[in-house]
Amino acid sequence: MNSMELGKFLLMASLIPLVSSCYLTRLALTHNNLYNSRRPLAEVEKDPKTNAKTKDALLFVEEIQNYSKQHGLIPDSSYRHFIEHPGPISYLLEVAHPDRLELLTFWYPIIGDMPYQGFFSHKDRDEEADRFKDEGFDIEKGQVAAFSALGWFADPIYSSMLDRSKPALCELFFHEITHQTVWFADQGPFNENLASFVSSHLTKSFLQEKGLKKELLAYLALEKDQQIYQKWLSELKAALNHLYSQSTLTKQVLLTQKATLFKTFLTDKKPRFNRYDLIDDKSWNNATVIGASLYVVDFSPFQRAFTCSEREKIGDFIQDLILKRDYEKKDPYLILKTFCPEDANDTRKPT
C-alpha cells in the first residue's frame, strides 16, 4: 500500500469509531488483509502457474478497460492488480420492513447511506440476518461479485470475478467502472440504476464492435427476458403497494394477504421466459422485491436523458450529469429530466 493509499486507509479507520465500531472494524481489517495480498497483473500473466483461462480473461478485462476509457469513463488506477480469492468476494444482506416496500439503510464513511450491508464472512452475514428476521423484518441474502472503492483505493481484480462469460465480464466491469466515474452520496438505488444502464449500453456496443456475434445474441436474449422480468416485478410492486396502503387492515390480516399475493405472482401470474428464468424458485418477500429493483432497471429515463444530451460518448453524458448534480443539488432522478426541455417541469420520480 503506497503512502497515499495508506493515508486514505487511516482516514477511513479514523471514522470507524463514529459508527458501529465492531462491524466496520472487521470490514476495514479484512479489506486491508486482502488488499495487501494483491499482485501486479504483469507478474500474474508471466507466472507459469497461472492457467491459460485466467490469462485470457485478464487480457479481455484489459480490453474492457480500454474501451471504457475510449467512451469517457474513468477507471482511474484500478484493475492493475490481481488477488487470488476463490468464492464470493463478500456477502450481502438487505433488510426490509414487513409491511411496506422500504429497505433499512446503513451508513458508511465516505459513501453515505446504502440499502444493504456487506460482510466478508457468510457466518457474520447469517447471524445478522437471523437477528433482523427474529425482529420481524424481511431479509434477502446474496453474494457480491465485485465492489468499487470509488477511487479511495485502486480496485483489484479478484479471481472469482473472472469465472463468468464474456458478456457477464463486460457487464460487471463496465458497471463497476461507472461507479468509479460517478457516485451520488446517499443515492444507492440511483447509482446502481445508472451503472446498470451504462454497462448495458457499453456491453452491447463492445460485443458488436469486437465481432462477438454469438455472445451479443446471448446478451440480447437475456435483456429480452429481463424486460419480461421487469414487467412482472413492476406489477408485483404495484400490487404490494396497493395492499400496504389499506390502513384499515390489521397487521395480521395484511401479512396473510401479503403471503397470498406472493403465492399468486409466483404461480398463476408467473410469466413464461424465452431462455432465462429470472424468478427462480427462491423465497420472495419485500427485501427480495426491492433488492431486485436495484438491478432490474427501466432504462427509458436514462436513455431519454442520454439522447437529449446529444452526447456521442456516454462518459460525456455522465460528466454533464455530474455538473448538473453539483450545480442544481436536486434529486438525481429529477436531474435526468433537465436534459429534455419538455420534461424539465415534471417532478415525478420513477416508481
Summary of the structure (lengths in Angstrom):
residues: 351
radius of gyration: 21.1
end to end distance: 42.8
largest distance: 68.9
contacts: 1017
relative contact order: 0.11
helix: 58%
strand: 9%
